């Protein structure tokens, strides 16, 4: 694992001094911007003057940051310092935690587009005796099958496509589906951009994580940034709250009566691997009322009473006018955020890797559960490779069970991208529109496309007016034309 500080934001005048080779090394820090902006609310000086003072007195700027951010508790000041980091040599399992921080930006090496060569992380928890030997044998077996799957899928697609087919597209599809047999220990890399406030939180949470890889990640992250911003990264030790919370919850949950496996009450509406658990029952009416609220001077309770009294056709006019003239890249107005839906999904690790990128949703997850089965790509079935695929997935589950009793947090390293877990995702209608545009598009990866399509179908059954124009980018024009035939 390696973490490199790739860049950070600097005061404009400091950048000019860099160009002229006259900059003092002490000024190469984003802390002066935080210190200057911290004083805006209480100083008669202009912002350029505040930035000048902070540049000329870096030690004082750092002292000011410590006082304002930590002593006075104005943490938003730390958000003005932004860092770019190269994260190399981390596992796909660790990335699920790293990318779980909502207010950061990530771009990750994709197993869908890059043909992999078998690199993987050897977790600290497996570095002993037979466990290491069995782990390496399992990963090597998965990597060998990955290459076999890639060649078989590629050959079949080329044969079926015939002359004139895009070899690049076919190879991309083969990579996309062959990766389902790769483990969550597979090595990856990503670029990350975040501000100092979230950086400190990430370091502190990583320090409390049960996986040794993530604790190491937090330490290396701290070492990479502390020289550039010592006044903005302070509380990095693990907190008892972070360390003990999940353990306490698990211990409490053990006393709860559990249903027999497979005997689960049928609650909510299901579509494939998606279940709609909860939604704003009067969502269509609520949306119309709050659209009315935004363009009137009427209090919200009165808006709701007025809209409730309207015939459905008149209520629909409000929503239709909010969507009229929408183009494929437009977003619905913010009033759509007042309508919520909660889904439970059973998704593969490959699907979850994409689902977690929708960070404006509320996403919580259970641990990976081999009892939920595996997602076998259709192309694997068509290539006649289902039997070896399932056999190797089963072997990885056997090793998972051996490890789980000793170290449940580390056991998922040996599972594959095909293994599943349950997640809860709460979205507002505006966010589901965004997911639908992006993930229902024909260019989207098939696994998450099927998952989001099921979510949208369920949403449309309950709230047809709210989701009048929900759909993939590729069919938006046709959808709009069917809903607004008058143009």
NUDRENSE-910941 format. One record per residue (C-alpha): x, y, z; residue in three letters. Coordinates in steps of 0.1 Angstrom, whole numbers. Example, Ala and Ser with C-alpha at 12.3 -4.5 7.8 and 13.67 -1.06 7.14 Angstrom:
# residues 2
[[123 -45 78] "ALA"]
[[137 -11 71] "SER"]
This chain:
# residues 487
[[0 0 0] "UNK"]
[[12 35 -8] "UNK"]
[[-5 69 -3] "UNK"]
[[9 99 -21] "UNK"]
[[-1 135 -16] "UNK"]
[[-7 145 -52] "UNK"]
[[-17 181 -46] "UNK"]
[[-36 206 -26] "UNK"]
[[-51 241 -31] "UNK"]
[[-29 272 -27] "UNK"]
[[-35 309 -25] "UNK"]
[[-34 325 -59] "UNK"]
[[-5 348 -51] "UNK"]
[[15 318 -38] "UNK"]
[[9 301 -71] "UNK"]
[[23 332 -88] "UNK"]
[[54 331 -66] "UNK"]
[[59 295 -75] "UNK"]
[[59 305 -112] "UNK"]
[[86 331 -105] "UNK"]
[[106 308 -82] "UNK"]
[[103 333 -53] "UNK"]
[[80 313 -30] "UNK"]
[[90 306 5] "UNK"]
[[85 268 12] "UNK"]
[[65 276 44] "UNK"]
[[38 292 22] "UNK"]
[[31 259 3] "UNK"]
[[1 250 24] "UNK"]
[[-37 253 21] "UNK"]
[[-38 264 57] "UNK"]
[[-35 301 48] "UNK"]
[[-68 300 29] "UNK"]
[[-86 284 58] "UNK"]
[[-71 310 82] "UNK"]
[[-80 339 59] "UNK"]
[[-116 327 54] "UNK"]
[[-120 321 91] "UNK"]
[[-116 358 97] "UNK"]
[[-141 371 71] "UNK"]
[[-170 373 95] "UNK"]
[[-153 394 121] "UNK"]
[[-127 415 103] "UNK"]
[[-132 448 85] "UNK"]
[[-104 439 60] "UNK"]
[[-112 427 25] "UNK"]
[[-107 390 17] "UNK"]
[[-76 397 -5] "UNK"]
[[-61 415 25] "UNK"]
[[-69 387 49] "UNK"]
[[-53 362 25] "UNK"]
[[-22 385 23] "UNK"]
[[-19 386 61] "UNK"]
[[-22 348 64] "UNK"]
[[5 343 37] "UNK"]
[[29 366 54] "UNK"]
[[24 351 89] "UNK"]
[[20 313 83] "UNK"]
[[27 305 120] "UNK"]
[[0 329 131] "UNK"]
[[-24 314 105] "UNK"]
[[-18 280 119] "UNK"]
[[-23 292 154] "UNK"]
[[-56 308 143] "UNK"]
[[-68 276 126] "UNK"]
[[-62 255 158] "UNK"]
[[-81 280 179] "UNK"]
[[-111 285 155] "UNK"]
[[-114 249 143] "UNK"]
[[-107 229 174] "UNK"]
[[-111 253 204] "UNK"]
[[-141 272 191] "UNK"]
[[-155 242 171] "UNK"]
[[-160 259 137] "UNK"]
[[-150 228 117] "UNK"]
[[-163 241 84] "UNK"]
[[-132 263 83] "UNK"]
[[-111 232 76] "UNK"]
[[-133 225 46] "UNK"]
[[-115 253 27] "UNK"]
[[-83 232 26] "UNK"]
[[-86 205 -1] "UNK"]
[[-62 176 -8] "UNK"]
[[-57 153 -38] "UNK"]
[[-43 119 -29] "UNK"]
[[-31 88 -49] "UNK"]
[[-42 56 -31] "UNK"]
[[-23 26 -44] "UNK"]
[[-23 -11 -35] "UNK"]
[[-55 -13 -15] "UNK"]
[[-81 -42 -17] "UNK"]
[[-115 -39 -32] "UNK"]
[[-128 -48 3] "UNK"]
[[-110 -19 19] "UNK"]
[[-123 5 -9] "UNK"]
[[-159 -3 2] "UNK"]
[[-151 15 35] "UNK"]
[[-129 42 20] "UNK"]
[[-155 52 -5] "UNK"]
[[-182 51 22] "UNK"]
[[-173 87 32] "UNK"]
[[-200 108 16] "UNK"]
[[-185 142 11] "UNK"]
[[-154 132 -8] "UNK"]
[[-146 125 -45] "UNK"]
[[-132 92 -58] "UNK"]
[[-121 78 -92] "UNK"]
[[-112 41 -90] "UNK"]
[[-94 17 -114] "UNK"]
[[-122 -2 -129] "UNK"]
[[-122 -40 -132] "UNK"]
[[-147 -35 -160] "UNK"]
[[-123 -17 -184] "UNK"]
[[-88 -29 -173] "UNK"]
[[-77 -65 -178] "UNK"]
[[-63 -76 -145] "UNK"]
[[-30 -95 -140] "UNK"]
[[-36 -112 -107] "UNK"]
[[-24 -85 -82] "UNK"]
[[-40 -89 -48] "UNK"]
[[-35 -78 -12] "UNK"]
[[-23 -103 14] "UNK"]
[[-42 -92 45] "UNK"]
[[-24 -92 78] "UNK"]
[[-51 -115 92] "UNK"]
[[-40 -143 68] "UNK"]
[[-2 -140 73] "UNK"]
[[2 -172 93] "UNK"]
[[7 -209 86] "UNK"]
[[-19 -229 66] "UNK"]
[[-42 -199 64] "UNK"]
[[-18 -179 42] "UNK"]
[[-11 -210 21] "UNK"]
[[-48 -217 16] "UNK"]
[[-55 -180 9] "UNK"]
[[-29 -177 -18] "UNK"]
[[-41 -210 -34] "UNK"]
[[-77 -197 -35] "UNK"]
[[-68 -163 -50] "UNK"]
[[-45 -180 -76] "UNK"]
[[-74 -203 -85] "UNK"]
[[-98 -174 -89] "UNK"]
[[-73 -155 -110] "UNK"]
[[-67 -185 -133] "UNK"]
[[-105 -189 -138] "UNK"]
[[-108 -152 -145] "UNK"]
[[-85 -156 -175] "UNK"]
[[-103 -187 -187] "UNK"]
[[-136 -169 -184] "UNK"]
[[-123 -139 -203] "UNK"]
[[-111 -160 -232] "UNK"]
[[-142 -181 -234] "UNK"]
[[-166 -151 -232] "UNK"]
[[-145 -131 -257] "UNK"]
[[-144 -160 -282] "UNK"]
[[-182 -165 -280] "UNK"]
[[-190 -128 -284] "UNK"]
[[-166 -125 -314] "UNK"]
[[-181 -156 -330] "UNK"]
[[-216 -143 -326] "UNK"]
[[-209 -107 -336] "UNK"]
[[-192 -117 -369] "UNK"]
[[-172 -93 -391] "UNK"]
[[-173 -56 -384] "UNK"]
[[-179 -60 -347] "UNK"]
[[-160 -37 -323] "UNK"]
[[-133 -59 -308] "UNK"]
[[-127 -32 -281] "UNK"]
[[-164 -34 -270] "UNK"]
[[-164 -72 -270] "UNK"]
[[-132 -74 -249] "UNK"]
[[-147 -48 -225] "UNK"]
[[-178 -70 -221] "UNK"]
[[-156 -101 -215] "UNK"]
[[-136 -82 -188] "UNK"]
[[-167 -69 -172] "UNK"]
[[-182 -104 -167] "UNK"]
[[-151 -124 -160] "UNK"]
[[-143 -102 -130] "UNK"]
[[-172 -117 -111] "UNK"]
[[-150 -146 -101] "UNK"]
[[-123 -123 -87] "UNK"]
[[-119 -119 -49] "UNK"]
[[-125 -89 -28] "UNK"]
[[-87 -91 -20] "UNK"]
[[-80 -80 -56] "UNK"]
[[-57 -49 -56] "UNK"]
[[-69 -16 -69] "UNK"]
[[-60 21 -69] "UNK"]
[[-79 53 -68] "UNK"]
[[-76 91 -69] "UNK"]
[[-93 108 -40] "UNK"]
[[-101 145 -33] "UNK"]
[[-114 157 1] "UNK"]
[[-112 186 24] "UNK"]
[[-93 186 57] "UNK"]
[[-124 181 78] "UNK"]
[[-133 149 61] "UNK"]
[[-97 139 59] "UNK"]
[[-94 140 97] "UNK"]
[[-126 120 101] "UNK"]
[[-114 94 77] "UNK"]
[[-81 90 95] "UNK"]
[[-99 87 129] "UNK"]
[[-124 62 117] "UNK"]
[[-98 41 99] "UNK"]
[[-78 39 131] "UNK"]
[[-107 23 148] "UNK"]
[[-115 -2 120] "UNK"]
[[-113 -40 128] "UNK"]
[[-93 -46 95] "UNK"]
[[-55 -42 98] "UNK"]
[[-54 -30 62] "UNK"]
[[-77 0 70] "UNK"]
[[-58 8 102] "UNK"]
[[-26 9 81] "UNK"]
[[-44 30 55] "UNK"]
[[-54 56 82] "UNK"]
[[-18 58 94] "UNK"]
[[-3 63 59] "UNK"]
[[-30 88 51] "UNK"]
[[-20 109 82] "UNK"]
[[17 106 73] "UNK"]
[[10 118 38] "UNK"]
[[-8 150 47] "UNK"]
[[4 161 82] "UNK"]
[[34 180 68] "UNK"]
[[11 201 45] "UNK"]
[[-16 210 71] "UNK"]
[[-5 204 107] "UNK"]
[[-30 229 120] "UNK"]
[[-61 213 104] "UNK"]
[[-56 176 112] "UNK"]
[[-55 170 150] "UNK"]
[[-79 144 164] "UNK"]
[[-68 112 147] "UNK"]
[[-67 86 175] "UNK"]
[[-94 59 175] "UNK"]
[[-124 69 195] "UNK"]
[[-141 44 218] "UNK"]
[[-174 53 202] "UNK"]
[[-161 41 168] "UNK"]
[[-144 11 182] "UNK"]
[[-172 -3 204] "UNK"]
[[-204 7 187] "UNK"]
[[-208 -22 163] "UNK"]
[[-196 -47 190] "UNK"]
[[-223 -35 214] "UNK"]
[[-250 -36 188] "UNK"]
[[-240 -72 178] "UNK"]
[[-240 -83 215] "UNK"]
[[-274 -68 220] "UNK"]
[[-288 -83 188] "UNK"]
[[-278 -118 199] "UNK"]
[[-307 -118 224] "UNK"]
[[-333 -111 198] "UNK"]
[[-354 -141 185] "UNK"]
[[-346 -149 149] "UNK"]
[[-369 -165 123] "UNK"]
[[-359 -198 107] "UNK"]
[[-337 -192 77] "UNK"]
[[-358 -187 47] "UNK"]
[[-389 -180 68] "UNK"]
[[-390 -142 64] "UNK"]
[[-423 -122 65] "UNK"]
[[-433 -109 31] "UNK"]
[[-434 -72 37] "UNK"]
[[-432 -45 11] "UNK"]
[[-433 -50 -27] "UNK"]
[[-407 -70 -45] "UNK"]
[[-393 -69 -80] "UNK"]
[[-364 -92 -86] "UNK"]
[[-337 -85 -60] "UNK"]
[[-353 -52 -49] "UNK"]
[[-379 -48 -22] "UNK"]
[[-397 -15 -16] "UNK"]
[[-400 -13 22] "UNK"]
[[-412 22 27] "UNK"]
[[-422 53 8] "UNK"]
[[-439 86 11] "UNK"]
[[-474 73 8] "UNK"]
[[-490 106 -4] "UNK"]
[[-458 114 -24] "UNK"]
[[-476 125 -56] "UNK"]
[[-499 148 -36] "UNK"]
[[-471 160 -14] "UNK"]
[[-449 169 -44] "UNK"]
[[-477 189 -60] "UNK"]
[[-483 207 -27] "UNK"]
[[-447 217 -22] "UNK"]
[[-443 228 -59] "UNK"]
[[-473 251 -51] "UNK"]
[[-456 262 -19] "UNK"]
[[-425 273 -37] "UNK"]
[[-443 297 -61] "UNK"]
[[-469 310 -36] "UNK"]
[[-469 329 -3] "UNK"]
[[-492 302 13] "UNK"]
[[-480 283 44] "UNK"]
[[-471 246 38] "UNK"]
[[-501 231 57] "UNK"]
[[-525 253 37] "UNK"]
[[-508 243 5] "UNK"]
[[-513 206 13] "UNK"]
[[-550 212 22] "UNK"]
[[-555 231 -11] "UNK"]
[[-538 205 -33] "UNK"]
[[-556 177 -15] "UNK"]
[[-590 193 -24] "UNK"]
[[-581 195 -61] "UNK"]
[[-593 169 -86] "UNK"]
[[-564 146 -95] "UNK"]
[[-562 161 -130] "UNK"]
[[-555 196 -117] "UNK"]
[[-530 182 -92] "UNK"]
[[-512 166 -121] "UNK"]
[[-509 199 -140] "UNK"]
[[-485 212 -113] "UNK"]
[[-462 183 -116] "UNK"]
[[-463 182 -154] "UNK"]
[[-455 219 -156] "UNK"]
[[-425 213 -133] "UNK"]
[[-412 187 -158] "UNK"]
[[-422 204 -191] "UNK"]
[[-393 212 -214] "UNK"]
[[-369 189 -194] "UNK"]
[[-340 176 -214] "UNK"]
[[-320 145 -208] "UNK"]
[[-293 162 -187] "UNK"]
[[-317 183 -166] "UNK"]
[[-325 174 -130] "UNK"]
[[-360 177 -115] "UNK"]
[[-365 207 -91] "UNK"]
[[-355 203 -55] "UNK"]
[[-391 199 -44] "UNK"]
[[-387 163 -55] "UNK"]
[[-364 157 -25] "UNK"]
[[-394 159 -2] "UNK"]
[[-405 124 -15] "UNK"]
[[-386 94 0] "UNK"]
[[-383 57 -8] "UNK"]
[[-365 30 11] "UNK"]
[[-354 -3 -6] "UNK"]
[[-338 -34 5] "UNK"]
[[-316 -49 -22] "UNK"]
[[-296 -82 -24] "UNK"]
[[-267 -72 -46] "UNK"]
[[-234 -87 -57] "UNK"]
[[-202 -71 -47] "UNK"]
[[-198 -61 -83] "UNK"]
[[-231 -43 -82] "UNK"]
[[-224 -28 -48] "UNK"]
[[-192 -13 -61] "UNK"]
[[-213 9 -84] "UNK"]
[[-242 14 -61] "UNK"]
[[-220 29 -33] "UNK"]
[[-210 58 -57] "UNK"]
[[-245 73 -52] "UNK"]
[[-233 90 -20] "UNK"]
[[-263 114 -17] "UNK"]
[[-284 83 -10] "UNK"]
[[-284 68 25] "UNK"]
[[-268 34 22] "UNK"]
[[-262 9 50] "UNK"]
[[-252 -27 45] "UNK"]
[[-250 -61 62] "UNK"]
[[-219 -83 59] "UNK"]
[[-215 -105 28] "UNK"]
[[-236 -136 32] "UNK"]
[[-228 -167 11] "UNK"]
[[-263 -179 20] "UNK"]
[[-276 -153 -5] "UNK"]
[[-260 -172 -33] "UNK"]
[[-240 -157 -62] "UNK"]
[[-247 -136 -92] "UNK"]
[[-236 -155 -123] "UNK"]
[[-232 -132 -154] "UNK"]
[[-254 -144 -183] "UNK"]
[[-223 -145 -205] "UNK"]
[[-208 -171 -182] "UNK"]
[[-238 -193 -186] "UNK"]
[[-238 -188 -224] "UNK"]
[[-201 -197 -225] "UNK"]
[[-208 -230 -208] "UNK"]
[[-187 -220 -177] "UNK"]
[[-213 -220 -150] "UNK"]
[[-201 -253 -134] "UNK"]
[[-165 -242 -128] "UNK"]
[[-177 -207 -118] "UNK"]
[[-200 -221 -91] "UNK"]
[[-175 -247 -80] "UNK"]
[[-148 -221 -73] "UNK"]
[[-173 -198 -56] "UNK"]
[[-182 -227 -34] "UNK"]
[[-146 -233 -25] "UNK"]
[[-142 -197 -16] "UNK"]
[[-172 -200 7] "UNK"]
[[-156 -230 25] "UNK"]
[[-125 -209 32] "UNK"]
[[-147 -180 42] "UNK"]
[[-164 -202 69] "UNK"]
[[-131 -213 83] "UNK"]
[[-119 -178 87] "UNK"]
[[-153 -163 98] "UNK"]
[[-153 -181 132] "UNK"]
[[-119 -166 140] "UNK"]
[[-121 -132 123] "UNK"]
[[-155 -123 108] "UNK"]
[[-143 -89 95] "UNK"]
[[-114 -104 74] "UNK"]
[[-133 -134 61] "UNK"]
[[-149 -115 31] "UNK"]
[[-115 -111 15] "UNK"]
[[-118 -145 -1] "UNK"]
[[-153 -140 -15] "UNK"]
[[-158 -130 -50] "UNK"]
[[-175 -101 -69] "UNK"]
[[-204 -125 -74] "UNK"]
[[-212 -129 -37] "UNK"]
[[-240 -109 -23] "UNK"]
[[-251 -89 7] "UNK"]
[[-282 -71 17] "UNK"]
[[-282 -33 17] "UNK"]
[[-308 -7 27] "UNK"]
[[-309 24 5] "UNK"]
[[-330 54 11] "UNK"]
[[-333 78 -18] "UNK"]
[[-354 109 -24] "UNK"]
[[-372 111 -58] "UNK"]
[[-347 135 -72] "UNK"]
[[-318 112 -65] "UNK"]
[[-337 82 -79] "UNK"]
[[-342 102 -111] "UNK"]
[[-304 106 -113] "UNK"]
[[-298 70 -107] "UNK"]
[[-324 60 -133] "UNK"]
[[-309 83 -160] "UNK"]
[[-274 69 -154] "UNK"]
[[-280 33 -145] "UNK"]
[[-310 24 -167] "UNK"]
[[-292 36 -198] "UNK"]
[[-283 8 -222] "UNK"]
[[-246 16 -218] "UNK"]
[[-247 9 -181] "UNK"]
[[-234 -23 -166] "UNK"]
[[-261 -50 -167] "UNK"]
[[-261 -59 -130] "UNK"]
[[-267 -24 -116] "UNK"]
[[-290 -17 -146] "UNK"]
[[-313 -45 -136] "UNK"]
[[-312 -35 -100] "UNK"]
[[-320 2 -106] "UNK"]
[[-347 -7 -132] "UNK"]
[[-364 -28 -105] "UNK"]
[[-363 1 -80] "UNK"]
[[-378 24 -106] "UNK"]
[[-406 0 -115] "UNK"]
[[-415 -3 -79] "UNK"]
[[-414 35 -75] "UNK"]
[[-436 41 -105] "UNK"]
[[-463 16 -92] "UNK"]
[[-466 37 -60] "UNK"]
[[-459 72 -73] "UNK"]
[[-467 73 -110] "UNK"]
[[-469 111 -112] "UNK"]
[[-437 118 -93] "UNK"]
[[-417 94 -116] "UNK"]
[[-434 105 -148] "UNK"]
[[-401 110 -166] "UNK"]
[[-378 85 -148] "UNK"]
[[-358 64 -173] "UNK"]
[[-324 58 -189] "UNK"]
[[-307 85 -209] "UNK"]
[[-310 64 -241] "UNK"]
[[-348 64 -241] "UNK"]
[[-355 98 -225] "UNK"]
[[-366 115 -257] "UNK"]
[[-391 88 -265] "UNK"]
[[-403 88 -229] "UNK"]
[[-407 126 -229] "UNK"]
[[-425 124 -262] "UNK"]
[[-450 99 -249] "UNK"]
[[-457 120 -218] "UNK"]
[[-458 153 -236] "UNK"]
[[-471 145 -271] "UNK"]
[[-480 181 -277] "UNK"]
[[-443 190 -276] "UNK"]
